[in-house]
Amino acid sequence: MDITGTASAAKTASIQLAAAKSDIKNKALAAIADDLKDRTEDIIAANEKDLAAAEKQNLASPLLKRLKFDAEKIKGLCQGLQSLIKLPDPVGLEGLLIYKWHLAGKGHLVADYTGPNPKKFTHKPIIDPAN
């Protein structure tokens, strides 16, 4: 898969993941942390090869320093992922909604959503700057 295909797949996955329940997202974060920890030696070995190739191409020293992945950096990533799991899921909080609908008109009926992941309908007036 080329970079465009990878980016497209990542965007599709991000939309699906944003709509997933918190426990699913947290399991994914925990699995990523576990894989990073379990594959630390492989990651460092691959990174050393990348750094050697970058040095041969005369990449600037500050960039080489930022690109270096060592055990301490991987440990920090794992700790960061574990700390994300402990935070409340921001999706659905005011200002971070996936969708927000503005219903206008007369005689419309609105009810609770009863499909997958049921949601209770709540009404909050929206001030329309056009009116």
C-alpha positions, 0 to 999 in steps of 0.5 A: 500500500502506498502512502496515499492508501495508508493515509486514506485507511487511517482516516477511515479507521479514525472515524470508526474509532471515534464512534467506538465505545470507550472500553474498545478504544481503551483496549486498543490503546492498551494493546498498542502499549503492550505491543510497543513493550513486547517489541522494544528490541525490534523497534530499536534495531529497525530504528538504528538501521534508519538512523544509520541510513539517515546519517549517510544522507547527512541528515542534520544532527538535531533531526537525528537526535529527535528520530532516535528511538531508545528503550526510555523513549518507548517506555515513555510512550507506553506510560503516555498510552496508559495515562490516556486510558485513565482519562475520560473519553472526550467524544460526546462532551460539549464542543467535541461532538461527532455530529450535532444536528440543528432541527428546524420546522414545525411538526417534526417528531424527535425521539430517542435513538434505539439502534446500535449504541442507543442514545437518549434524545436531549433538546437544547435550544440553538441560537441561530445567528441568521435569525 
